[in-house]
Amino acid sequence: MSDSVFPVYEWDDPDKYELLAWVKASERRVDILTSLADAPKNTNDFADQWGVELETVRYHLNQLQQGGPEGDAPALVQILTPDRQQYRLYGLTEDGAKVAEML
């Protein structure tokens, strides 16, 4: 009989796994978090990469900033340059960095 090896995760809160599942349900959300884990980016970076309109990028960034579709989860993305009107840079929050590590 072999010993089973189970993964050990840092999280003991089931809500965090719900948040992770919500992120993983969208390729765009996963791409945003993994990309921002590497470096700050702006909406044009994602629009060019995906070949979509800026409005599509803003939709996904807003959901990640507002804590999901219901707004009841922690913000995963933040604006790093809030005073700028154009070319705002986005980065991960502390919670966003933790979720990105699990992707």
C-alpha positions, -999 to 999 in steps of 0.1 A, spaced: 0 0 0 15 33 -11 13 65 9 -9 91 -8 6 125 -11 -19 153 -8 -10 189 -17 -6 212 12 -20 247 7 -15 278 28 -52 287 28 -76 274 54 -105 297 44 -130 281 19 -139 316 6 -104 319 -8 -109 288 -28 -142 302 -41 -123 333 -52 -96 312 -69 -123 292 -87 -139 324 -99 -106 337 -112 -98 304 -130 -133 304 -146 -120 332 -170 -89 330 -191 -89 368 -191 -88 371 -153 -61 344 -151 -41 363 -177 -44 396 -159 -33 382 -126 -4 362 -140 8 391 -162 6 416 -134 26 392 -112 55 398 -136 52 436 -140 27 465 -139 7 469 -171 -19 493 -186 -51 486 -204 -34 490 -238 -10 462 -230 -39 437 -225 -59 451 -254 -30 446 -278 -22 412 -264 -58 399 -267 -68 418 -298 -98 433 -281 -113 467 -274 -102 487 -243 -138 483 -229 -133 446 -226 -101 450 -207 -117 476 -184 -146 453 -177 -122 425 -164 -100 449 -145 -130 465 -128 -143 431 -117 -108 423 -102 -107 457 -85 -142 456 -71 -140 421 -55 -158 400 -81 -192 404 -97 -209 407 -64 -182 429 -48 -180 406 -18 -144 394 -24 -111 412 -18 -98 434 -45 -71 416 -65 -60 445 -87 -53 481 -80 -44 512 -99 -8 521 -92 -11 556 -108 -45 569 -98 -37 605 -105 -30 599 -142 -59 604 -167 -42 583 -193 -18 553 -193 -27 543 -158 -7 513 -146 -23 484 -128 -7 460 -103 -17 433 -79 -29 439 -43 -15 416 -16 -45 393 -20 -41 394 -58 -4 383 -54 -15 354 -32 -41 343 -57 -16 346 -86 8 323 -68 -20 296 -69 -25 298 -106 
